[in-house]
């Protein structure tokens, strides 16, 4: 079962980060050419994980879509696993169940594995964004940059640089605005480290794991635990995203029934008992070989787990080149995030870091009580905020850690933003799901992108440092 939970956890990394904002709606275009004087730098949108389709044997008779797998592939795994689950219940043969799980998942996703150096296999192709050719741009018309999430972020940074240079060329602008969602923030940080910020007017980081996300490190270090209440909360907060009232109500009722009758608790207890029996097998035969060689996935590992994760998952000789790559990102980019961001700000780049809080994080690891946007821990997306655990506060009489002459404590006493890398440029939205936006959020971004000067959390009373998400009315409200 440990293998099983590992797969769920790996799916958490691969799947939970997939939630991304809807494509920008069409708006009046600014059609520009060389030496454009429209006054607004074009927007490059660096998308979230899953922005490129990945195939094996692309363009041949044996072509297969690996990511994201279609419904047929998922149903095939379910059909294969149902008999295995029944056999497990009656025979208690955990190894046989693990073998079935490993075989089914490997058949669906195994070709995505990288080699020992962290390079993609020759027969695997990622359909990434091509260089753009249309110079039309505007505040609601961006240039979409998609990438292979498996690849070394510093390699992707080279491609992002080429993309930005092309956007500058076709629009006639010297600089661009960059908006990054989720894993896109990793790629932007790698770009800033490699190429600097001279080409950038402004940066928006939307729910980005700039300092990683705890689930990745705890996954790789086998700190697995399933909490029943966390599972229920996690499922309940995701239901509105079905965009189907009947399905949402039906599944919500089923969830409550399973919880109230104790069925959910028994299922979770069963899963937690299975974890120790299958963990090593699934890690060694599925998780480490499939995900453990992907440099992109390693960019999510937080500093407190990084060296432990390398020791657990990698061979210092066989994976020497991969480890060199991982260290270059971890210590050269993630480890220097404060410095990279502060330098950009000091040179006049306008920066918005947006983090969400008060949502149940992936409920499959020991740190399930970290406040988050349901995927990325708030303290890591905000680059350093001091954040109370989910359902708790910072305590009576709490005083913010850094006195810079401004109040950076949330009115609900959950967040101290004074410890952030950029406390004056970091906003928090309570109850916002990972990168799920609406008209109110987009208005917030338009305000930031269309202005001049160094906008801070104190510039506009409509958009203070701490806001509440109100998706039903498509608005953001100040927390008072």
N, C-alpha and C positions, 0 to 999 in steps of 0.2 A: 504493500500500500504506500510505502514511502515513495516508491517509484510513481505511484498514481498521484500522490500529492505533489511530487516534483513536477509532473507534467502539468498539473493544475497551476502550480506556481509559475512554471515557465509560460503557460498559457496566459497567466495573469500579466506577465511582462509584455508578452506579444499582443495580447488581446485588449487588456485594459487601456493601454496607451493608444489604442486605435481610435478611440472616440475623439473626433476632431470637429471643429466648427464647420458649418455648411459653407458651400462655396459662396463667394461674394456675389451679391445680386448685381445685375447689369445697371450701370449708371451712365450718365452722359460722359463721353470720352473727351480726353484732351489729346488731339493728334499732333504729335510733335516731330520735329526733324532735327538735324544738326544745329546746335546752338539754341535749343528750345528755351524760351523765356516765359513759360507758363507759370513759374513760381512754385511748382510742386514737384519734388523729386519722385520718380516712380517707386512703387511698392513691390518689393520682392517678398513673396510669402514662402517661408521655408516650412514645409508641411510636417505632419506628425509621422510616427512609425506606421508603415504600411502604405506609404505614398507611391511605391513602385511595385508592380506585379512581378513575381518571380516565377520563372519557368524552368523546367528541365527539357532538354532537346528541343529548344524553341525553333519553330519553322520546319520541323520534320513530321513524319507520320506518327512518331511516338511522343509528340509534344504533350507536356503535362503541366497544368497550373499548380504550382506548389503553394504560393501565397498571394492573396488570401485563398485558402481552399474553398471550393464551391460546396453547395448543399449536398450534392451527390457524394462527395468525398467524406463529408462529416457524417452523413447517414450510413455510409459504408462502415465507418469506425464504430458507430453505435450498434449496428447489426452484429458486427464481429464481437463486440464486447459483452453484449447481453448474455450469451451462453456462458462466457467466462465468469461473469458475475454470479450466475446461478450455480455454476460448478464450485466457485469459491465458498458460497453459502453452505453447500451441502458437504463438500469434501475438505474444506479448510486448507486446500493446496495453494499456498500463497505463491510459490515459485511458478506454478502453471499459470496463475492469474497474471503475474508479472510478465511472463513470457508472451502472453496474449496481448497485453497492453503495449509492450515494447514493439511487438511485431506490427500491430495495427497503426500505431503512431508513426513508426519508422517508414512504413509503406506510404503514408500520406505526406510526411514532411521530411523524411530522412535525407533526401537529396539536397536539402538546404544547408546541410552541415558543411563547414569549411575544412580545409586541410590543417595540418599541425602548425602552419605558419599564420593561419588566419586569412587565407586567400580562398576565394570561391572556386569550386570545381569547374573544369573547362566546359562541361555540358550544361551548366546552369547559367541562365541569363536573367538579368533584372532589367525591366523596361523603365528606365529612369527618364526624367524630363529632358527633352531635347532643347537645344539653344533656341530662344524665341526669335521671331522675325518681324512681328507686328509692333510698331512703335507707339501704338495707341495706349494711353495710360491716364490714370486719374485716381482720386482718393478711394474709389470703390472698384477700381480695375487693377488687379495686381498681376504679377508674374509668378506663376506657380512653380516651385522647385521641389521635385520629388526625387528620392534617392533610395538606394538599397540599404535598409536598416542594418544589415549584417556587417557591413564593411567598416573598416577603420575610419573613424570620424575625420582624421587628418587627411585621408585620401579623398573623402567626400568634400572636405574644405577646398581642395584644388578644383573640383568640379563646380562648387558654388562660386568660387572666384571667377572662373570662366563664364559662368552664367551671369554674374553681376556685370562683368566687363561687356558682355553682349547687350545687356539691358541698357547700359550707359550709351553704348554705340548707337543703338536703334532709336533711342529716345532723345539723344542730344543733351543729356544731363551729365554732370560731373560726379553726382552722388546718387545714392538710392536710400529709401527707407526700407528697413527690414522688419518684418513681423514673423516671429517664430512660434509655432505651436508644439508643445510637448517635446518629443525627441528632436524636433527642429532646432530647439535651443542648444542642444549638444553640438549640432553641426555649425551653428552660428558662433558659439564660443570657440570651436576649433578654427573657424575661419578668422576670427579676430586675433587668435594667437599666431596664426601663420601669416596673415596678410595685413594685420592692423585694422584701423578704423577710418583711414583717410577717405574711403569711398562711401562713408555712411553718414547720413543726416540724423537719423533717429533709429532706435531699436525698441521693439516691443517683444517681451518674452511672456508668452501666455501659458501658464501652468507647465513650465519647463523644468526638467530634472537637472538643473544646472549643477547641483552638488550630488546628483544621483537620486535614488529612491530606495528606501530601506528594504523593500521586498526583494530586490535583486541580490543584495549582499547576504541577506538571511536565507534566501533560496540556495545560494552557492555554498553557504556554510552549514546547511542542513538544520537551521533553526525553525523547524516546522511545527505549527500548532494550529488547530482549527477550533475557533470559539463559536458556539451555537448562536449566541446573540449577535455576534459580529456578522455571521453568515446571513441572518435574517435582515439586519439593517442594510447590509450591502445589496442584497437582492431587492429589498423594498425601494431603496433610493434609485435603482436602475430602471424600475418598471415604467415611470413616466416617459422614458426615452423610446418606448415601443411606439409612441404616437398613435395608439389605438386604444380608445377608451374602454371598449368591451374586453379586450385582452388584458389591459392593465387591471381592471376591476376583478376579472376572473382569477388571474394569477395572484393578485393581492389577497383575495379570499382564500385561495389554496394555501398560500404562504402562512396566513394566520391560523388556518386549521391545522396545518402540519406542526406549527409552533405550539399552539394551545393543547393539542392532544399528546404532545410529547414525542411525536414521530421524528421531528427534526432533531431533537436532542439525542434520540437513540441512534439516528443516522450519523450524527457528528461523533458520538462516542465510539461507534463502530469504526469510523474512519481514523480516529486518533489511535485506536488499538492496532489498526493495520499499518500505520506509518512505520513503526519500528521494524516490522517484519519484511517490508519490501524496499526500504529506502536505499540501502547500499546497492542493490541490484539495479534499480531504476537509474540511480545516479551514474553508476559505472557503465551501464549499457545503453542508456538513452539520453539523460539530461546533459552530462558532461560532454559526450561525443557530439551531440546535436547543437546545443547552445553554448557549451563551454569553449568553443573555438571561434565564436563570433565576436570580433572586437567591438562591434556596435553595441551588443548586449552588455559587454563589460563597462561601457561608459555609464551605465546606470548604477554601478556598484559604489556605495558610499565609502568614505575614507576609513571608517571604523571597521569595515569588513574586508577591505581590499586585499591586504596581505594574507589574511586568513583564507580568503577565497582562492587566491593564486596557489597557496600551498595545498588546498583541498582538490582543486580541479586540474592543475597543470603540472607537467613534468618539466623541470628546469632545463633539461638537456633537449628532449624532443621538441619542446615548445619554446625554445630560447628566442627565436625570432618573434613569435607571437607575444611573449612576455615583454620584449623590448617595445613593441608597438603599444601594448596596454600601458606600460609605464609612461611612455611619451604622452599619452592622453591624460592619464590619471594625475601624474605629477606636474605635467607641463600645461595642462588646461584646467581640469577640475581643481587641482591643488592651487592654481593661481587665479581662480575666478575673481576674487576680490580685487586683485591687482589689475587684471584685464579690464574689468568694468570701471574701476575708478579712473584708470588712465583714459579710457574713452570719454567718460564724463568730463574730466579735466580739460580735454581738448575740444569740448563743445558739442559732443554727441548727446542728443536728448535721449534719455533712457526711461522706459517704463518696464518694471518687473511686476507681473501680476500673479498672485498666488491665491488659491482658494483654501477654505478651511471649514471644519465642522462636519466633514463627510467621513463615512466609514471607509477606511483603507482596505485593500486586498486582505481578506480575513483568513489567510492561510499560513501566516508566519507569526512569530512571537510578538512582534511589534504592532499587532493589529490595532492597538489603541492610539497610535500616532494620528493626530488630526491631519486631514488631507483633503484633496479634491476627489477622492475615491481611487486615485492612482498614485499621485506624487505627494509625498509628505510635505506639509506646508513649510516646515523649517528648511527643507532643501530647495524647494521652488523659490522661496523668498531670499535665498542665500544668507541664511543665518538668523532668522527670527527666533525668539524664545517663545515656544508655543505649548500651552497646557495640553495634557492628554485629552482624548475625546471624552466629552461629558464632564470634564473638570474645568477649574479655573486656575489662574496663577496664584490664588490664595488671598486672603484678607491682608490688607496693608502692603501688598506688593508694590515695590518702587522700581521703575524702569532701570535697566542695568547701566545704560549710557546716558548721561545728562548732556545733551547738545543744545539745550535751550528750547526744545520743542517737545510737546507731548506725543509720544508714539505708543501709548497704551490704548488698546481697544476698549470701548465702553463696556463690553461684556466681560472684560478682564480675562480674556483668553490668550491674547497675543501682545508681546512686547517687541515692537519693530525697531527699537533703538539699537538692537544688536545686529541688524541686517548690514550687508555690505554697503548698500545705498539706502539708508532709512528714509531719505527725503524723496526717493524715486520708486518706492515699493508700495504697491496697493494690494489690499486684501478684500476678497469677496466671499462672504459667508454663504455656505450652501450652494455654491456653484460647482456642478459636476465638471470633471476634467475636460476642459476645452469646449464645453457645450455653451454656445453663445446665442444671443437673440438680438433684437433691434436695439435694446438699451445698451448692451455691451458694445455693439458696433458704433453707436453714437459716441460712446466713451473713447473708442479708438480714433474716430474721426476728429474729435476735439483735440486729441493729443497730436495727431499727425498734421493737422491743418494749422497749428499755431506756430508762433515764433517764440524764441527764448527757451530758457530751461524750466519747463513745467515741473512742478513738484506736487506733493500731496496736499499742499496748502494753497495752491494757485486758484482752485475753483471749488467753491463750497458745495457745488452739485456733485463733485467727485472727490470726496475726502479720502483719507488713507484707508478707512474701514467702511465697507458697504455691504448691503444685504442683497442677494440675488432674488429677483421677483420674476421668474420666467413666465408665469401666467399673464402678467401685465407687461411683459417685455420691458422691464426697467430695472435700474439699480437704485437702491435707497440707502441714504446715509444711516449708519448704525448710531443710535443716540442713547 
